[in-house]
Amino acid sequence: MGKPRRAPRHWAGGTQGEEEAKLVHGGLTDQILSAAFTVHTALGPGLLESVYKQCLCHELSEKGLTYDRQIEIPILYKDVSLQCGLRVDLIVDGKVLLELKSVDEIHPIHEAQLLTYLRLTHITVGLLLNFNVTAPRHGIAGRVL
């Protein structure tokens, strides 16, 4: 197991920053996390990311939340918009970006990816959800820009 990392406005299972995210989006993150917990409880760890994504979309729909999946993000490079095939997993209600994983451990590069996606999409709240954990609360990382 890796050692815990501390960063400003970051939360993992309910620590610093979660209250700020709740203030920004009035409980939307709670609904998303509830949906993710439901999926994890039903399926457990060990499946492909695509399975969790499909099930999470079903749960979000059941909660009445709208989402877009596999959104392509153009890269603005030297004043030229380039289509590089960069895709965000999910954006819920146009306000919260979700990056889903099914990996042994979240690494700093995964969190950097989330921050980059937030910056490129101009979305302020992002959740990194890793479903390959024994307890769902251990698979949550988030950022508020």
CORKAZI-V314712 format. One record per helix or strand of 2 or more residues. SS is the DSSP state (helix for helix, strand for strand). FROM is the first residue (numbers start at 1). LEN is the number of residues. Records with the same first field share a line. If there is no record, write none. Layout:
# CORKAZI-V314712
SS=FROM-LEN + FROM-LEN
This chain:
# CORKAZI-V314712
strand=10-2 + 67-6 + 75-3 + 80-3 + 87-6 + 96-6 + 125-6 + 140-5
helix=18-8 + 28-16 + 49-14 + 108-14 + 136-4
